[in-house]
Amino acid sequence: MIDCFDAKEFLKTVTSQSGVYRMYDAEGAVIYVGKAKNLKKRLTHYFGIQNNLKTKSLVKNIVQIDVTITHTETEALLLEHNYIKLHQPRYNVLLRDDKSYPFIFLSADTHPRLAIHRGSMHEKGEYFGPFPDSYAVRETLALLQKLFPIRQCENSVYRNRSRPCLQYQIGRCLGPCVTGLVSEEEYQQQINYVRLFLSGKDRQVLKNLISRMEKASHLLHFEEAAKLRDQIQAIRRVTEKQFVSGDDENLDVISVSFNTGLACIHVLFIRQGKILGSRSYFPHIPSGTELNEIVQTFIGQFYLQGNQSRTLPEGILLDFHLAEKELLSASLSELNGRKIQIQTRPRGARARYLKLAATNAAVALKTRLSQRSTIQQRMKELAKVLKLASINRLECFDVSHLMGEQTVAACVVFDSNGPLRSEYRRYHINGIKPGDDYAAISQVLMRRYDKAVDENNIPDVIFIDGGKGQLAQAVNVFSSLNVSWNKQKPLLISIAKGSDRKEGLETLFLSTRGKGDSLPSDSPALHLIQHIRNDAHNHAITGHRKRRSTVKMTSVLEMIEGIGAKRRQMLLKHMGGLQPLLNASIEEIAKIPSISQKLAKRIFNTLKHRS
């Protein structure tokens, strides 16, 4: 890598075509990615007189620029966001949105079931969504169960029942698992109602039910008419609570709130004229970034490099000016094969949606700023308690296992703004005596710190969940490390739980000798310690459960007759892991080389029964 950058010489050779440029620092890392209709014109701008602090800082760090020419602006837009996702440059606005969106799944079984679904859509059936989070899906499923008595049980449960379950007894399921309780026609009728309801056609559902109620009443079938009346009233109560536009619109409504270097971008998901839910995003913003760049980058990343399961709406409503609105609309329309309209500052019912999004964005930003202020106050209080000048970074370790099996250690990181979840880590602990927590702590600390650590990432304090024994292991590890600390070594502290494991009774050990110290239960410093300790515990136990589940299911594969080591490896490789295999249908498993239909059925039934 070259040590300096000759901008004049570089600009002499730059093309005037459209394309994407990548800027590198002295270590060879990509620090900024951008696109331009005219590369020469855009890059020349960087090396002129600059008033923007962010641009000045960026230019100082440039030692190399690479350009990629594209045929169209749409190609440049897509390539730019692919490079941003790949390199995560520190001077770009970064949207961290890797979570898959949940859907409601209506299976294609003889008696279809309703369920929550995430990930790839392998299983045959219908998918409704996406919903902003799993809570919104579960809330909707609970509601649907009250309105339409469709089964929500797993197939393994459904196939093995000889009598109806509690859900049937309380009127939440028609009991298709037992012959004679419900006719095929009645069950399919309820399935059609669910399909229409989830498609936003609740008026059609009501019209059909009212017609059936009147017919039953006319035939003197009063019990059936009463049931239909109750179902009609329940649906009306639900639909009256929902704010709808009167049109079956599919929209994403986006508003931004910006203050003190922090931005909240709030997205309302509206499908079939109903609000499915919303989500607030807080993108990483380099210092000195202007609002127009934040919103421009967010929109591009959200739709062009977002999760693949996200379904694009017919329209996107914005309450801010978007410089490249036409380009983005054309790119999205081209990618999806249908017109996608981007509208700024709409009127009428759409303006009401935007007002709602703006209110949510402002409230979410205010809450985040309040939390940040609380964390910073607690950091100052902890520094005072520990007699440190300041605290900028904390790390905490915990170990989780079940009777010594599948041990997992977790490390969580807090900075002055709170949890730094992108730097949370889990470590699979191997090669120790089962249940030896001391050896587990030694191993994870050695793996974490027995290497060169960036000076900015050296913690001021390291917390370890445990007592004097765990602290002694940490002290021994740090004494043996062959690492030069550019600043003071981290302060090591173990956190011992109080009697009955009650919060507020923790004991802190800063030394392996003598008694520990306790802080008052209302101490802000103690609240911060409890926060990071609880995060470490949750991160460790979640990792342990995942590892235990993987081992359990892998061992189940070993038990299936006809599945040896080679076939087991082929199954996992072909399906892309254990979770996709668990979600696969019999037909999908049977497509794998050397897996017959009979063996696929055996694998499917075994995995479904064990899961």
C-alpha positions as CSV (number, residue, x, y, z in Angstrom):
1,M,0.0,0.0,0.0
2,I,1.3,3.4,-0.9
3,D,2.1,5.9,1.8
4,C,0.7,9.1,0.3
5,F,-1.9,10.0,-2.3
6,D,-1.2,12.3,-5.3
7,A,-4.7,13.6,-6.0
8,K,-3.6,15.7,-9.0
9,E,-2.1,12.8,-10.9
10,F,-5.0,10.5,-10.0
11,L,-7.6,13.0,-11.3
12,K,-5.8,13.3,-14.6
13,T,-6.7,9.7,-15.4
14,V,-10.2,9.4,-14.0
15,T,-13.0,8.8,-16.4
16,S,-16.1,11.0,-16.7
17,Q,-18.4,8.0,-17.0
18,S,-20.8,6.8,-14.3
19,G,-19.6,4.3,-11.7
20,V,-18.6,3.5,-8.1
21,Y,-15.5,4.6,-6.2
22,R,-13.8,3.0,-3.1
23,M,-11.4,5.0,-0.9
24,Y,-8.7,3.2,1.1
25,D,-6.6,4.1,4.1
26,A,-3.0,3.3,4.9
27,E,-3.9,-0.2,6.2
28,G,-5.7,-1.1,3.0
29,A,-9.2,-0.9,4.6
30,V,-12.1,0.6,2.6
31,I,-13.1,3.8,4.4
32,Y,-15.7,5.2,2.1
33,V,-17.8,4.0,-0.9
34,G,-19.7,6.3,-3.2
35,K,-21.3,6.4,-6.7
36,A,-21.4,9.2,-9.3
37,K,-23.0,9.9,-12.6
38,N,-19.7,11.6,-13.5
39,L,-16.8,10.1,-11.6
40,K,-14.3,12.8,-12.5
41,K,-16.6,15.6,-11.4
42,R,-17.5,14.0,-8.2
43,L,-13.9,12.9,-7.1
44,T,-12.6,16.4,-8.0
45,H,-15.0,17.9,-5.5
46,Y,-13.3,16.0,-2.6
47,F,-10.0,17.6,-3.2
48,G,-11.2,21.2,-3.5
49,I,-11.7,23.7,-0.6
50,Q,-13.7,21.9,2.1
51,N,-15.8,23.2,5.0
52,N,-17.3,19.9,5.9
53,L,-15.4,18.3,8.9
54,K,-16.3,14.8,7.9
55,T,-15.0,15.3,4.3
56,K,-11.8,16.9,5.6
57,S,-11.1,13.9,7.9
58,L,-11.9,11.5,5.1
59,V,-9.5,13.1,2.6
60,K,-6.7,13.1,5.1
61,N,-6.9,9.3,5.4
62,I,-7.1,8.5,1.6
63,V,-4.0,6.7,0.2
64,Q,-5.7,5.0,-2.7
65,I,-8.9,5.2,-4.8
66,D,-10.3,2.4,-7.0
67,V,-13.1,3.1,-9.5
68,T,-15.5,0.6,-11.2
69,I,-17.3,1.9,-14.3
70,T,-21.0,0.9,-14.8
71,H,-23.3,1.0,-17.8
72,T,-26.2,2.8,-15.9
73,E,-26.9,4.7,-12.8
74,T,-29.1,1.8,-11.5
75,E,-26.1,-0.5,-11.8
76,A,-23.9,2.0,-9.9
77,L,-26.6,2.4,-7.2
78,L,-26.8,-1.4,-6.6
79,L,-23.0,-1.9,-6.7
80,E,-22.5,1.0,-4.2
81,H,-24.8,-0.6,-1.7
82,N,-23.3,-4.1,-2.2
83,Y,-19.8,-2.6,-1.5
84,I,-21.1,-0.8,1.6
85,K,-22.6,-4.1,2.9
86,L,-19.4,-6.0,2.2
87,H,-16.8,-3.5,3.6
88,Q,-18.8,-1.6,6.2
89,P,-16.7,1.6,5.6
90,R,-16.3,3.8,8.7
91,Y,-17.2,7.1,6.8
92,N,-20.4,5.7,5.4
93,V,-23.8,5.8,7.1
94,L,-24.4,2.2,8.0
95,L,-27.8,0.5,8.5
96,R,-27.5,-2.6,10.7
97,D,-30.6,-4.6,9.8
98,D,-29.7,-8.3,9.4
99,K,-32.7,-9.7,11.1
100,S,-35.1,-11.7,9.0
101,Y,-38.7,-10.5,9.0
102,P,-41.4,-12.8,10.3
103,F,-44.4,-13.9,8.4
104,I,-47.7,-15.7,9.2
105,F,-47.6,-19.1,7.4
106,L,-50.7,-21.0,6.3
107,S,-49.6,-24.5,5.4
108,A,-50.8,-26.6,2.5
109,D,-51.7,-29.6,4.6
110,T,-55.1,-31.4,4.3
111,H,-56.1,-29.5,7.4
112,P,-53.9,-26.4,7.1
113,R,-52.3,-24.8,10.2
114,L,-51.3,-21.3,11.1
115,A,-47.7,-20.6,12.4
116,I,-45.0,-18.0,12.6
117,H,-42.3,-18.3,10.0
118,R,-38.8,-16.8,9.5
119,G,-36.2,-17.4,6.9
120,S,-36.3,-19.0,3.5
121,M,-39.8,-20.0,2.2
122,H,-39.2,-23.7,1.4
123,E,-42.4,-25.2,2.8
124,K,-45.4,-25.3,0.6
125,G,-48.2,-22.9,1.7
126,E,-49.1,-19.2,1.8
127,Y,-47.1,-16.5,3.5
128,F,-48.6,-13.3,4.8
129,G,-46.5,-10.3,5.8
130,P,-43.8,-9.3,6.5
131,F,-44.5,-8.2,10.1
132,P,-42.0,-5.8,11.8
133,D,-41.3,-8.2,14.7
134,S,-42.3,-11.6,16.2
135,Y,-44.4,-9.9,18.8
136,A,-46.7,-8.5,16.1
137,V,-47.0,-12.0,14.5
138,R,-47.8,-13.7,17.8
139,E,-50.3,-11.1,18.7
140,T,-52.0,-11.5,15.3
141,L,-52.0,-15.4,15.7
142,A,-53.6,-15.1,19.1
143,L,-56.2,-12.8,17.6
144,L,-56.9,-15.2,14.7
145,Q,-57.3,-18.1,17.1
146,K,-60.1,-16.2,18.8
147,L,-61.8,-15.2,15.5
148,F,-61.2,-18.4,13.4
149,P,-60.8,-21.7,15.2
150,I,-58.0,-23.0,12.9
151,R,-55.3,-25.4,14.3
152,Q,-51.9,-23.9,15.2
153,C,-50.3,-27.1,16.5
154,E,-47.2,-28.8,14.9
155,N,-47.9,-31.6,12.5
156,S,-46.1,-34.0,14.9
157,V,-48.8,-33.2,17.5
158,Y,-51.7,-33.2,15.1
159,R,-50.8,-36.6,13.6
160,N,-50.5,-38.4,17.0
161,R,-53.7,-37.2,18.7
162,S,-56.6,-39.6,19.4
163,R,-58.8,-37.1,21.2
164,P,-59.1,-33.3,21.0
165,C,-56.9,-31.0,23.0
166,L,-57.7,-28.1,25.4
167,Q,-57.8,-25.7,22.4
168,Y,-60.9,-27.6,21.1
169,Q,-62.5,-27.6,24.6
170,I,-62.3,-23.8,24.9
171,G,-63.5,-23.2,21.3
172,R,-60.1,-22.1,19.8
173,C,-59.8,-25.0,17.4
174,L,-62.3,-27.1,15.4
175,G,-60.4,-30.3,16.2
176,P,-59.6,-31.6,12.7
177,C,-57.2,-34.1,14.4
178,V,-60.1,-36.3,15.5
179,T,-62.5,-37.7,12.9
180,G,-66.1,-36.6,13.1
181,L,-65.6,-33.3,15.0
182,V,-65.7,-31.0,12.0
183,S,-66.6,-31.5,8.4
184,E,-64.1,-30.9,5.6
185,E,-66.3,-28.2,4.2
186,E,-66.6,-26.2,7.5
187,Y,-62.8,-26.4,8.1
188,Q,-62.1,-25.2,4.6
189,Q,-64.7,-22.4,5.0
190,Q,-62.7,-21.1,8.0
191,I,-59.5,-21.4,6.1
192,N,-61.0,-19.2,3.4
193,Y,-62.0,-16.7,6.0
194,V,-58.5,-16.6,7.4
195,R,-57.1,-16.1,3.9
196,L,-59.5,-13.2,3.2
197,F,-58.9,-11.6,6.6
198,L,-55.1,-11.7,6.3
199,S,-55.5,-10.2,2.8
200,G,-57.4,-7.2,4.3
201,K,-60.8,-8.3,2.9
202,D,-62.6,-8.4,6.3
203,R,-65.7,-6.8,4.8
204,Q,-66.1,-9.8,2.5
205,V,-65.7,-12.1,5.5
206,L,-68.4,-10.3,7.4
207,K,-70.7,-10.3,4.4
208,N,-70.4,-14.0,4.0
209,L,-70.9,-14.7,7.7
210,I,-74.0,-12.5,7.9
211,S,-75.4,-14.3,4.9
212,R,-74.8,-17.7,6.6
213,M,-76.3,-16.4,9.9
214,E,-79.5,-15.2,8.2
215,K,-79.8,-18.5,6.4
216,A,-79.3,-20.6,9.6
217,S,-81.9,-18.4,11.4
218,H,-84.4,-18.8,8.5
219,L,-84.0,-22.6,8.8
220,L,-84.5,-22.4,12.6
221,H,-80.9,-23.6,13.3
222,F,-80.6,-21.1,16.1
223,E,-77.5,-22.6,17.8
224,E,-75.5,-22.3,14.6
225,A,-76.9,-18.8,14.0
226,A,-75.8,-17.8,17.5
227,K,-72.2,-19.0,16.9
228,L,-72.0,-17.1,13.6
229,R,-73.4,-14.0,15.4
230,D,-70.6,-14.2,18.1
231,Q,-68.0,-14.6,15.3
232,I,-69.3,-11.6,13.4
233,Q,-69.3,-9.4,16.6
234,A,-65.7,-10.5,17.4
235,I,-64.5,-9.6,13.9
236,R,-66.3,-6.2,14.1
237,R,-64.7,-5.4,17.4
238,V,-61.2,-6.0,16.0
239,T,-61.7,-4.2,12.7
240,E,-63.2,-1.1,14.4
241,K,-60.0,-0.6,16.4
242,Q,-57.7,-0.6,13.4
243,F,-57.0,2.7,11.6
244,V,-57.5,2.0,7.9
245,S,-57.3,4.3,4.9
246,G,-60.3,2.8,3.2
247,D,-58.1,1.6,0.3
248,D,-56.3,-1.8,0.1
249,E,-52.9,-0.1,-0.1
250,N,-49.5,-1.6,0.5
251,L,-47.2,1.1,1.8
252,D,-44.0,1.7,3.8
253,V,-44.2,5.1,5.5
254,I,-40.8,6.5,6.6
255,S,-40.1,9.5,8.8
256,V,-36.8,10.7,10.3
257,S,-36.0,12.6,13.5
258,F,-32.4,14.0,14.0
259,N,-30.8,15.5,17.1
260,T,-27.3,15.8,18.6
261,G,-25.6,13.5,16.1
262,L,-28.2,10.7,16.5
263,A,-30.9,9.9,13.9
264,C,-34.0,7.7,14.3
265,I,-35.7,6.5,11.1
266,H,-39.1,5.1,11.8
267,V,-40.9,2.8,9.3
268,L,-44.6,2.0,9.4
269,F,-45.5,-1.3,7.6
270,I,-49.0,-0.9,6.0
271,R,-50.5,-3.9,4.1
272,Q,-54.0,-4.0,2.6
273,G,-54.7,-0.6,4.2
274,K,-53.9,-1.9,7.8
275,I,-50.9,-1.0,10.0
276,L,-49.1,-4.3,10.6
277,G,-46.6,-2.6,12.9
278,S,-43.5,-0.5,12.8
279,R,-39.8,-0.5,13.6
280,S,-37.3,2.2,14.6
281,Y,-33.8,2.2,13.1
282,F,-30.8,4.0,14.5
283,P,-28.1,3.9,11.7
284,H,-24.4,4.4,12.5
285,I,-23.6,8.0,11.6
286,P,-20.0,9.3,11.1
287,S,-19.4,12.6,12.8
288,G,-20.2,15.6,10.6
289,T,-22.7,13.7,8.4
290,E,-25.6,15.9,7.1
291,L,-29.2,14.8,7.3
292,N,-29.7,14.5,3.5
293,E,-26.9,12.0,3.3
294,I,-28.3,10.0,6.2
295,V,-31.8,9.6,4.6
296,Q,-30.4,9.0,1.1
297,T,-28.1,6.2,2.3
298,F,-30.7,4.7,4.6
299,I,-33.3,4.4,1.9
300,G,-30.8,2.8,-0.5
301,Q,-29.5,0.3,2.0
302,F,-32.9,-0.5,3.4
303,Y,-34.4,-1.6,0.1
304,L,-31.3,-2.5,-2.0
305,Q,-29.2,-4.4,0.4
306,G,-31.8,-5.3,3.1
307,N,-33.0,-8.8,4.1
308,Q,-34.1,-10.8,1.1
309,S,-37.4,-11.8,2.7
310,R,-38.6,-8.2,2.8
311,T,-41.4,-7.8,0.3
312,L,-41.5,-4.4,-1.3
313,P,-44.8,-2.4,-1.1
314,E,-46.5,-0.6,-4.0
315,G,-45.6,2.8,-2.6
316,I,-43.1,4.4,-0.2
317,L,-44.1,7.6,1.6
318,L,-41.4,10.0,2.9
319,D,-41.6,13.2,4.9
320,F,-38.3,14.5,3.7
321,H,-36.7,15.5,0.3
322,L,-34.9,12.7,-1.5
323,A,-32.4,13.9,-4.0
324,E,-32.3,10.7,-6.0
325,K,-36.0,9.9,-5.8
326,E,-36.5,9.1,-9.5
327,L,-33.4,7.0,-9.7
328,L,-34.3,4.9,-6.7
329,S,-37.9,4.5,-7.8
330,A,-36.7,3.4,-11.3
331,S,-34.1,1.0,-9.8
332,L,-36.6,-0.7,-7.4
333,S,-39.2,-0.9,-10.2
334,E,-36.7,-2.5,-12.5
335,L,-35.6,-5.0,-9.8
336,N,-39.1,-6.1,-8.9
337,G,-40.7,-6.0,-12.3
338,R,-43.5,-3.7,-11.2
339,K,-44.0,0.1,-10.6
340,I,-42.9,1.2,-7.2
341,Q,-43.9,4.8,-6.4
342,I,-41.9,7.0,-4.0
343,Q,-44.0,10.0,-2.8
344,T,-42.8,12.8,-0.6
345,R,-45.1,15.0,1.5
346,P,-48.5,13.4,0.4
347,R,-51.9,14.7,1.4
348,G,-55.1,13.2,2.8
349,A,-55.1,9.8,4.5
350,R,-51.5,9.2,3.5
351,A,-50.5,12.4,5.3
352,R,-52.1,11.0,8.5
353,Y,-49.8,7.9,8.2
354,L,-46.8,10.2,7.8
355,K,-47.8,12.2,10.9
356,L,-48.1,9.0,12.9
357,A,-44.6,7.9,11.7
358,A,-43.1,11.3,12.6
359,T,-44.6,11.1,16.1
360,N,-43.1,7.6,16.6
361,A,-39.7,8.7,15.3
362,A,-39.6,11.7,17.6
363,V,-40.6,9.6,20.7
364,A,-38.1,6.8,19.8
365,L,-35.3,9.3,19.4
366,K,-36.2,11.0,22.7
367,T,-36.2,7.6,24.5
368,R,-32.8,6.6,23.0
369,L,-31.2,10.0,24.0
370,S,-32.6,9.6,27.5
371,Q,-31.1,6.0,27.7
372,R,-27.8,7.3,26.4
373,S,-27.8,10.0,29.1
374,T,-28.6,7.4,31.8
375,I,-25.8,5.1,30.7
376,Q,-23.3,8.0,30.7
377,Q,-24.4,9.0,34.2
378,R,-24.0,5.5,35.4
379,M,-20.5,5.3,33.7
380,K,-19.4,8.4,35.6
381,E,-20.8,7.0,38.9
382,L,-18.9,3.7,38.3
383,A,-15.7,5.5,37.6
384,K,-16.1,7.4,40.8
385,V,-16.7,4.2,42.8
386,L,-13.7,2.4,41.2
387,K,-11.5,5.6,41.5
388,L,-10.8,5.8,37.8
389,A,-10.5,9.0,35.8
390,S,-13.0,7.9,33.3
391,I,-14.5,4.7,31.8
392,N,-15.0,4.4,28.0
393,R,-15.3,0.7,27.6
394,L,-16.5,-2.3,29.7
395,E,-16.4,-6.0,28.9
396,C,-18.1,-8.8,30.8
397,F,-17.8,-12.6,30.7
398,D,-20.1,-15.4,31.7
399,V,-20.1,-19.2,31.2
400,S,-23.2,-21.4,30.6
401,H,-23.5,-25.2,30.5
402,L,-25.8,-28.0,31.5
403,M,-24.0,-30.5,33.8
404,G,-20.7,-29.6,32.0
405,E,-22.0,-30.3,28.5
406,Q,-21.9,-27.9,25.5
407,T,-20.1,-25.2,27.5
408,V,-20.4,-21.7,25.9
409,A,-18.7,-18.5,27.2
410,A,-20.0,-15.1,26.3
411,C,-18.4,-11.6,26.1
412,V,-20.5,-8.5,26.0
413,V,-19.2,-5.0,25.4
414,F,-20.5,-1.6,26.6
415,D,-19.2,1.8,25.5
416,S,-20.2,5.3,26.7
417,N,-23.5,4.9,24.8
418,G,-24.5,1.5,26.2
419,P,-24.5,-2.0,24.8
420,L,-22.2,-2.4,21.7
421,R,-24.1,-5.5,20.3
422,S,-22.0,-5.7,17.1
423,E,-19.0,-6.7,19.3
424,Y,-20.8,-9.3,21.4
425,R,-19.1,-12.6,21.0
426,R,-19.6,-16.3,22.0
427,Y,-16.9,-18.9,22.4
428,H,-17.4,-22.7,22.3
429,I,-15.3,-24.1,25.2
430,N,-13.6,-27.4,24.4
431,G,-10.9,-29.6,25.9
432,I,-11.7,-29.0,29.6
433,K,-13.1,-31.2,32.4
434,P,-16.9,-31.0,32.2
435,G,-18.3,-28.4,34.7
436,D,-14.9,-26.8,35.3
437,D,-15.9,-23.1,35.3
438,Y,-12.4,-21.9,36.3
439,A,-10.9,-23.6,33.2
440,A,-13.7,-22.2,31.0
441,I,-12.9,-18.7,32.2
442,S,-9.2,-19.2,31.7
443,Q,-9.8,-20.4,28.1
444,V,-12.1,-17.6,27.0
445,L,-9.9,-14.9,28.5
446,M,-6.8,-16.4,26.8
447,R,-8.6,-16.6,23.4
448,R,-9.9,-13.1,23.8
449,Y,-6.8,-11.2,24.8
450,D,-3.8,-13.4,23.8
451,K,-3.3,-11.3,20.6
452,A,-2.8,-7.7,19.6
453,V,-5.7,-5.6,20.7
454,D,-6.6,-2.3,19.1
455,E,-5.8,0.5,21.5
456,N,-9.4,1.8,21.2
457,N,-10.8,-1.6,22.0
458,I,-8.9,-2.2,25.3
459,P,-11.5,-2.2,28.1
460,D,-11.1,0.0,31.2
461,V,-12.8,-2.7,33.3
462,I,-13.4,-6.4,32.8
463,F,-16.2,-8.0,34.8
464,I,-16.4,-11.7,35.4
465,D,-19.5,-13.4,36.6
466,G,-18.3,-15.4,39.6
467,G,-16.4,-15.1,42.9
468,K,-12.8,-15.1,44.0
469,G,-12.0,-18.3,42.1
470,Q,-12.9,-16.9,38.8
471,L,-11.1,-13.7,39.6
472,A,-7.9,-15.6,40.5
473,Q,-8.1,-17.4,37.1
474,A,-8.4,-14.0,35.4
475,V,-5.4,-12.6,37.3
476,N,-3.3,-15.6,36.3
477,V,-4.3,-15.3,32.6
478,F,-3.4,-11.6,32.5
479,S,-0.1,-12.2,34.3
480,S,0.9,-14.8,31.6
481,L,-0.2,-12.8,28.5
482,N,2.5,-11.8,26.2
483,V,0.8,-8.5,25.2
484,S,2.0,-5.0,25.5
485,W,-0.7,-2.6,26.8
486,N,-0.3,0.8,25.4
487,K,-2.4,2.2,28.2
488,Q,-3.2,0.9,31.7
489,K,-4.1,-2.8,32.0
490,P,-7.9,-3.4,32.5
491,L,-9.2,-3.5,36.0
492,L,-10.4,-7.0,36.8
493,I,-13.6,-7.4,38.9
494,S,-15.7,-10.5,39.7
495,I,-19.4,-10.3,40.5
496,A,-20.7,-12.8,43.0
497,K,-24.4,-13.2,43.3
498,G,-26.1,-12.5,46.6
499,S,-28.1,-14.9,48.8
500,D,-31.0,-16.4,46.9
501,R,-29.4,-14.9,43.8
502,K,-31.4,-11.7,44.4
503,E,-30.4,-8.5,42.5
504,G,-29.1,-5.8,44.7
505,L,-27.1,-8.1,47.0
506,E,-24.1,-8.7,44.7
507,T,-20.6,-8.7,46.0
508,L,-17.7,-7.2,44.0
509,F,-14.2,-8.7,44.3
510,L,-11.3,-6.5,43.1
511,S,-8.8,-8.7,44.9
512,T,-8.5,-12.4,45.5
513,R,-7.9,-11.7,49.2
514,G,-10.2,-10.3,51.8
515,K,-13.8,-9.5,51.7
516,G,-15.5,-8.1,48.7
517,D,-17.4,-4.8,48.5
518,S,-21.2,-4.3,48.2
519,L,-22.8,-1.2,46.7
520,P,-26.2,0.2,47.8
521,S,-29.1,-1.3,46.0
522,D,-30.1,2.1,44.6
523,S,-26.5,2.9,43.3
524,P,-26.4,3.9,39.6
525,A,-23.0,2.1,39.4
526,L,-24.6,-1.1,40.6
527,H,-27.4,-0.8,38.1
528,L,-24.8,-0.6,35.3
529,I,-23.0,-3.6,36.6
530,Q,-26.3,-5.6,36.8
531,H,-27.1,-4.5,33.3
532,I,-23.9,-5.7,31.7
533,R,-23.9,-8.9,33.9
534,N,-27.4,-9.8,32.8
535,D,-26.6,-9.2,29.2
536,A,-23.6,-11.5,29.5
537,H,-25.7,-14.1,31.2
538,N,-28.5,-14.0,28.5
539,H,-25.9,-14.0,25.7
540,A,-24.2,-17.1,27.2
541,I,-27.3,-19.1,27.9
542,T,-28.8,-18.4,24.4
543,G,-25.6,-19.6,22.8
544,H,-25.6,-22.7,25.1
545,R,-29.1,-23.6,24.2
546,K,-28.4,-23.2,20.5
547,R,-25.3,-25.4,20.8
548,R,-27.2,-28.0,22.8
549,S,-30.1,-28.0,20.3
550,T,-27.6,-28.4,17.3
551,V,-25.9,-31.4,19.1
552,K,-29.2,-32.9,19.9
553,M,-30.6,-32.7,16.4
554,T,-27.3,-33.8,14.9
555,S,-27.4,-36.9,17.1
556,V,-31.0,-37.5,16.0
557,L,-29.7,-37.7,12.4
558,E,-27.2,-40.3,13.5
559,M,-30.0,-42.4,14.9
560,I,-32.0,-42.5,11.7
561,E,-31.7,-45.9,10.0
562,G,-30.0,-45.5,6.6
563,I,-28.2,-42.2,7.4
564,G,-24.5,-42.7,7.7
565,A,-21.7,-40.1,8.1
566,K,-21.6,-39.3,4.3
567,R,-25.4,-38.9,3.9
568,R,-25.6,-36.9,7.1
569,Q,-22.9,-34.5,5.7
570,M,-24.7,-34.4,2.3
571,L,-28.0,-33.5,4.0
572,L,-26.5,-30.6,5.9
573,K,-24.4,-29.4,3.0
574,H,-27.3,-29.5,0.5
575,M,-29.8,-27.8,2.7
576,G,-27.4,-25.2,4.1
577,G,-27.4,-26.3,7.7
578,L,-29.6,-27.9,10.3
579,Q,-32.3,-25.2,10.5
580,P,-33.2,-25.3,6.8
581,L,-33.3,-29.1,7.0
582,L,-35.8,-28.8,9.9
583,N,-38.0,-26.5,7.8
584,A,-37.8,-28.6,4.6
585,S,-40.7,-30.7,3.3
586,I,-40.5,-34.4,2.3
587,E,-40.4,-33.4,-1.4
588,E,-37.4,-31.1,-0.8
589,I,-35.5,-33.7,1.2
590,A,-36.2,-36.3,-1.5
591,K,-34.5,-34.1,-4.1
592,I,-31.1,-34.6,-2.4
593,P,-28.9,-37.1,-4.2
594,S,-29.1,-40.7,-2.8
595,I,-32.2,-39.8,-0.6
596,S,-35.3,-41.8,-1.7
597,Q,-38.9,-40.8,-1.1
598,K,-39.2,-43.4,1.7
599,L,-36.0,-42.2,3.4
600,A,-37.0,-38.6,3.0
601,K,-40.3,-39.3,4.8
602,R,-38.5,-41.1,7.6
603,I,-36.1,-38.2,8.1
604,F,-38.9,-35.6,8.0
605,N,-41.1,-37.5,10.5
606,T,-38.1,-38.1,12.9
607,L,-36.9,-34.5,12.9
608,K,-40.5,-33.1,13.3
609,H,-41.2,-35.5,16.2
610,R,-37.9,-34.7,18.0
611,S,-38.2,-30.9,17.5
